[in-house]
Amino acid sequence: MSLGREPGFWERAATNRARLLAGKLRARLAHGLIAQSCIDRRGPLITREADFPHFEDHAGLELV
């Protein structure tokens, strides 16, 4: 499946991003879409980017 094709993908991505923004955390749109794709596939994300730990702490993303 390609990005955004899973039912409810965009809603889940928006909800997770809104949750982070409401908590005054950085949540760039592209990072939110990448994070949601990994969350949906239950796959870890390998990154050094400083914004992704917010998704790990608040949205269920697994980081390596």
Secondary structure by P-SEA (a helix, b strand, c coil): cccccccaaaaaaaaaaaaaaaacccccaaaaaaaaaaaaaccccccccccccccccccccccc
